[in-house]
Amino acid sequence: MSVISLGENIYQVDVNYQGEPERTSCYIILAEKAAIFETGATPGIGRLVEALKDLGVPPGQLAYIIVSHIHLDHSGGAGALAREFPNARVLVHPRGARHLVEPSRLINAARQLYGASFDVLFGDIYPVPEERIHTPEEGEALDLGGGRVLTIYHTPGHARHHMVLHDPASRGIFSGDCLGGHYPLLSRLIGRPYVLPITPPSEFDPAAFMETFNRLNRLDLEDVYFTHFGKVAGASEVIARNRDLVRVYAETGRHMLASGGGLKDIEEALWSMLWGELSQYGEFKQEQSIIELLATDMGLNAGGIVNYFERMKKR
């Protein structure tokens, strides 16, 4: 099992989401108590269990299982992991707790989206006992002992039930999806970190995103620990890029829908922006590996933009 040390007693585990590397990172933070940020889907839980064994963490030392939000690629394995570590508390945003206790609604929604591939991608989704769940308040401190204190912030924009973990010791933020996704393949191709916002249905909210970016800018940050995927230096640049692109995404959606366009038009516009940006670094246009890497994300991002404006009409 490959466990990557990132310094400051932070360890990255690739849980091989969808059977692919460099899709989903989970992070282990070690102190007198240990914490895991994100579980990924249930099929990857064995990798986390093995990683903790490799690091010499006994089951009783894992104190916290923290999920940024309840989308199944982040929290689907929470119930399974809680079974493996019976002393650990599961931390989730207050809006998401009921879906970990009773995950049937999440399961049904994901089955509609993923169809026959659901079982392979997500496996069994186990409920988390309600008494083991803790719903942190905004700004709540999490003391791991030995002077390692983490802080939890509520960060809507991607989803109303999203939260992040700030680690002053590493000047890092464990960002979930609120600072988008980092694509290592593209980063290697262009020689610099490549990040895009993640704006899926059904709670994408540009205004809430802007408030989140403002909040994160007030922290002393250097590194971003992306769930999708890996550690990236230069947090202020990552925040600024997300701010710019969320604004562009929203304006693109507004323009396309006002002129009679729809979902496919917005998705094509997002692709056009991507190819235009990548053209600064070489001839990548329509490269199949890039299309395969981003196809799902582009479709979901476009769907989130459309969903946002549909919700605005109903207000």
C-alpha positions as CSV (number, residue, x, y, z in Angstrom):
1,M,0.0,0.0,0.0
2,S,1.4,3.4,-1.0
3,V,1.1,6.0,1.7
4,I,2.6,9.3,0.8
5,S,4.1,11.5,3.6
6,L,3.4,15.2,3.0
7,G,5.2,16.5,6.0
8,E,3.8,17.8,9.3
9,N,2.5,14.2,10.1
10,I,0.0,14.4,7.2
11,Y,-0.3,11.3,5.0
12,Q,-2.1,11.0,1.7
13,V,-3.9,7.8,0.6
14,D,-5.2,7.3,-3.0
15,V,-8.3,5.2,-2.5
16,N,-8.5,4.5,-6.3
17,Y,-12.0,5.9,-6.8
18,Q,-13.8,4.4,-9.9
19,G,-10.8,2.0,-10.1
20,E,-8.6,4.9,-11.3
21,P,-5.5,6.5,-9.6
22,E,-5.3,10.2,-8.9
23,R,-9.1,10.6,-8.5
24,T,-9.7,10.8,-4.8
25,S,-7.3,11.5,-1.9
26,C,-8.0,10.8,1.7
27,Y,-5.7,12.3,4.4
28,I,-4.5,10.9,7.7
29,I,-3.3,13.4,10.3
30,L,-1.3,12.0,13.2
31,A,-0.9,13.4,16.7
32,E,-1.7,11.9,20.1
33,K,-5.0,11.2,18.4
34,A,-5.4,10.5,14.7
35,A,-7.9,11.9,12.3
36,I,-9.0,10.9,8.7
37,F,-10.3,13.6,6.4
38,E,-12.6,12.0,3.7
39,T,-13.4,8.3,3.4
40,G,-14.0,8.1,-0.3
41,A,-16.4,5.3,-1.4
42,T,-16.7,2.0,0.4
43,P,-14.6,0.0,-2.1
44,G,-11.5,2.1,-1.1
45,I,-11.9,1.6,2.6
46,G,-9.5,-1.3,2.7
47,R,-6.7,1.1,1.5
48,L,-7.3,3.4,4.4
49,V,-7.4,0.5,6.9
50,E,-4.1,-0.8,5.5
51,A,-2.6,2.7,5.5
52,L,-3.3,3.1,9.2
53,K,-1.7,-0.3,9.9
54,D,1.4,0.7,7.9
55,L,1.6,3.9,10.0
56,G,1.3,2.0,13.2
57,V,-2.0,3.5,14.2
58,P,-4.0,1.0,16.4
59,P,-7.8,1.0,16.0
60,G,-8.3,2.8,19.3
61,Q,-6.1,5.8,18.3
62,L,-8.3,6.9,15.4
63,A,-10.4,9.5,17.1
64,Y,-12.1,11.3,14.2
65,I,-13.5,10.5,10.7
66,I,-14.2,13.8,9.0
67,V,-16.1,14.2,5.8
68,S,-16.3,17.5,3.9
69,H,-19.8,16.8,2.7
70,I,-22.1,13.9,2.0
71,H,-21.6,13.3,-1.7
72,L,-20.7,9.6,-1.9
73,D,-17.3,10.0,-3.4
74,H,-16.4,11.8,-0.2
75,S,-18.5,10.1,2.5
76,G,-19.8,6.8,1.0
77,G,-17.3,4.8,3.1
78,A,-18.0,6.5,6.4
79,G,-20.3,3.8,7.7
80,A,-17.9,1.0,6.7
81,L,-14.9,2.9,8.2
82,A,-16.8,3.5,11.4
83,R,-17.3,-0.2,11.8
84,E,-13.6,-0.8,11.5
85,F,-12.8,1.9,14.1
86,P,-15.5,1.7,16.8
87,N,-14.0,4.5,19.0
88,A,-13.9,7.1,16.2
89,R,-16.5,9.9,16.0
90,V,-17.8,10.8,12.6
91,L,-17.8,14.6,11.9
92,V,-20.2,16.0,9.3
93,H,-21.9,19.3,8.6
94,P,-25.2,19.7,10.5
95,R,-27.1,19.7,7.3
96,G,-25.6,16.4,6.2
97,A,-25.8,14.3,9.4
98,R,-29.2,12.8,8.8
99,H,-28.1,11.4,5.5
100,L,-25.2,9.4,7.1
101,V,-27.6,8.0,9.7
102,E,-30.2,7.1,7.1
103,P,-28.4,7.0,3.7
104,S,-31.3,5.6,1.6
105,R,-32.0,8.9,-0.1
106,L,-28.4,9.4,-1.1
107,I,-28.3,5.8,-2.4
108,N,-31.4,6.2,-4.5
109,A,-30.3,9.5,-6.0
110,A,-26.9,8.1,-6.9
111,R,-28.4,4.9,-8.4
112,Q,-30.5,7.1,-10.7
113,L,-27.4,8.9,-11.8
114,Y,-25.0,6.0,-12.1
115,G,-27.3,3.2,-13.0
116,A,-25.9,-0.3,-13.2
117,S,-22.4,0.9,-12.3
118,F,-23.5,2.1,-8.9
119,D,-22.6,-1.1,-7.1
120,V,-19.1,-1.3,-8.6
121,L,-18.4,2.4,-7.9
122,F,-19.9,2.7,-4.4
123,G,-20.4,-0.8,-3.0
124,D,-22.4,-1.1,0.2
125,I,-23.3,2.1,2.0
126,Y,-23.7,1.5,5.7
127,P,-25.5,3.8,8.1
128,V,-23.5,5.6,10.8
129,P,-25.0,5.2,14.2
130,E,-26.5,8.6,15.3
131,E,-24.7,8.5,18.6
132,R,-21.4,8.4,16.9
133,I,-22.0,11.5,14.8
134,H,-20.8,15.0,15.7
135,T,-21.9,18.1,13.8
136,P,-19.2,20.8,14.3
137,E,-20.2,24.4,14.7
138,E,-18.6,27.1,12.5
139,G,-15.0,27.7,13.7
140,E,-15.1,24.7,16.1
141,A,-11.6,23.6,17.3
142,L,-10.6,19.9,17.1
143,D,-7.8,19.1,19.5
144,L,-5.7,16.1,18.5
145,G,-3.3,16.6,21.4
146,G,0.4,17.5,21.5
147,G,-0.4,21.0,20.4
148,R,-2.1,20.0,17.1
149,V,-5.4,21.8,16.9
150,L,-7.5,21.9,13.8
151,T,-10.4,24.2,13.0
152,I,-13.5,23.4,11.1
153,Y,-15.2,26.0,8.8
154,H,-18.6,25.8,7.1
155,T,-18.0,26.6,3.4
156,P,-21.1,26.6,1.2
157,G,-21.0,27.1,-2.6
158,H,-20.4,23.6,-3.9
159,A,-23.0,22.4,-1.4
160,R,-24.8,23.9,1.5
161,H,-23.6,21.0,3.7
162,H,-19.9,21.5,3.0
163,M,-17.1,22.1,5.5
164,V,-13.3,22.2,5.4
165,L,-10.5,21.6,7.9
166,H,-7.8,24.2,8.6
167,D,-4.5,23.0,9.9
168,P,-2.4,25.9,11.2
169,A,0.6,23.6,11.8
170,S,1.0,23.0,8.0
171,R,-0.7,26.3,7.0
172,G,-3.0,24.0,5.0
173,I,-6.6,23.7,4.2
174,F,-8.3,20.3,3.5
175,S,-10.6,21.6,1.0
176,G,-13.1,18.9,-0.1
177,D,-14.7,20.4,-3.2
178,C,-14.9,24.0,-2.2
179,L,-11.7,25.0,-4.0
180,G,-12.4,22.8,-7.0
181,G,-10.5,19.9,-8.3
182,H,-6.8,19.6,-9.1
183,Y,-5.9,17.5,-12.1
184,P,-2.4,16.0,-11.8
185,L,-2.4,14.7,-15.4
186,L,-3.0,18.2,-16.8
187,S,-0.6,19.7,-14.2
188,R,2.2,17.4,-15.5
189,L,1.4,18.3,-19.1
190,I,1.5,22.0,-18.7
191,G,4.1,22.2,-15.9
192,R,2.0,24.0,-13.3
193,P,-1.0,23.1,-11.1
194,Y,-4.2,23.0,-13.0
195,V,-7.4,23.6,-11.0
196,L,-11.0,23.9,-12.0
197,P,-14.1,24.7,-9.9
198,I,-16.6,21.8,-9.2
199,T,-20.1,23.1,-9.6
200,P,-22.6,20.2,-9.8
201,P,-26.3,20.1,-9.0
202,S,-28.1,20.6,-6.9
203,E,-26.7,23.2,-4.5
204,F,-24.1,25.2,-6.6
205,D,-24.4,28.8,-5.5
206,P,-22.0,31.4,-6.9
207,A,-22.8,34.0,-4.2
208,A,-22.2,31.5,-1.4
209,F,-18.9,30.5,-3.1
210,M,-17.8,34.1,-3.0
211,E,-18.4,34.3,0.7
212,T,-16.4,31.1,1.2
213,F,-13.5,32.4,-0.8
214,N,-13.5,35.6,1.3
215,R,-13.5,33.5,4.5
216,L,-10.6,31.3,3.3
217,N,-8.6,34.4,2.2
218,R,-8.6,35.6,5.8
219,L,-6.7,32.4,6.9
220,D,-2.9,32.0,6.9
221,L,-2.7,29.4,4.1
222,E,0.0,28.0,2.0
223,D,-1.1,24.6,0.9
224,V,-4.4,23.1,-0.4
225,Y,-5.0,19.4,0.3
226,F,-7.5,18.5,-2.5
227,T,-9.8,15.6,-2.2
228,H,-9.6,15.5,-6.0
229,F,-6.5,15.3,-6.0
230,G,-3.4,15.9,-3.9
231,K,-1.4,18.7,-2.3
232,V,-0.9,21.9,-4.1
233,A,1.1,24.9,-2.9
234,G,-0.1,28.5,-3.4
235,A,-3.4,28.6,-1.7
236,S,-4.0,32.3,-2.5
237,E,-3.6,31.6,-6.2
238,V,-6.0,28.6,-6.0
239,I,-8.6,30.7,-4.2
240,A,-8.2,33.6,-6.8
241,R,-8.6,31.2,-9.7
242,N,-11.7,29.6,-8.3
243,R,-13.2,33.1,-7.7
244,D,-12.5,34.1,-11.3
245,L,-13.8,30.9,-12.8
246,V,-17.0,30.6,-10.7
247,R,-17.8,34.1,-11.8
248,V,-17.1,33.2,-15.4
249,Y,-19.1,30.0,-15.2
250,A,-22.1,31.8,-13.8
251,E,-22.0,34.6,-16.4
252,T,-21.6,32.0,-19.2
253,G,-24.7,30.2,-17.9
254,R,-26.7,33.4,-17.7
255,H,-25.7,34.4,-21.2
256,M,-26.4,31.0,-22.8
257,L,-29.7,30.5,-21.1
258,A,-30.9,34.0,-21.9
259,S,-30.1,33.5,-25.5
260,G,-32.1,30.3,-25.8
261,G,-29.2,27.8,-25.2
262,G,-29.3,24.9,-22.8
263,L,-27.2,22.3,-21.0
264,K,-25.2,21.1,-24.0
265,D,-24.4,24.7,-25.0
266,I,-23.0,25.5,-21.6
267,E,-21.0,22.3,-21.5
268,E,-19.5,23.1,-24.9
269,A,-18.7,26.6,-23.7
270,L,-16.8,25.1,-20.7
271,W,-14.9,22.8,-23.0
272,S,-14.1,25.7,-25.3
273,M,-12.7,27.7,-22.3
274,L,-10.5,24.7,-21.3
275,W,-9.1,24.1,-24.8
276,G,-8.4,27.8,-25.2
277,E,-6.5,27.9,-21.9
278,L,-4.5,24.7,-22.6
279,S,-3.5,26.0,-26.0
280,Q,-1.2,28.4,-24.3
281,Y,0.9,25.4,-23.2
282,G,1.0,23.3,-26.3
283,E,-1.1,21.2,-28.7
284,F,-3.6,19.5,-26.5
285,K,-6.8,20.2,-28.3
286,Q,-9.2,17.2,-28.3
287,E,-6.6,14.9,-26.8
288,Q,-8.5,11.8,-25.8
289,S,-6.9,11.3,-22.4
290,I,-8.0,14.8,-21.4
291,I,-11.5,14.2,-22.7
292,E,-11.8,11.0,-20.7
293,L,-10.4,12.7,-17.6
294,L,-12.8,15.6,-17.6
295,A,-15.9,14.4,-19.4
296,T,-17.9,13.6,-16.2
297,D,-16.8,16.7,-14.4
298,M,-17.7,19.0,-17.4
299,G,-21.2,17.5,-17.6
300,L,-21.8,17.8,-13.9
301,N,-20.5,21.4,-13.9
302,A,-22.8,22.4,-16.7
303,G,-25.7,20.7,-15.0
304,G,-25.0,22.6,-11.8
305,I,-25.0,25.9,-13.6
306,V,-28.4,25.1,-15.3
307,N,-29.8,23.9,-12.0
308,Y,-28.7,27.1,-10.3
309,F,-30.6,29.4,-12.7
310,E,-33.6,27.1,-12.6
311,R,-33.7,27.6,-8.9
312,M,-33.3,31.3,-9.2
313,K,-36.4,31.4,-11.4
314,K,-38.5,29.8,-8.7
315,R,-37.6,32.4,-6.0
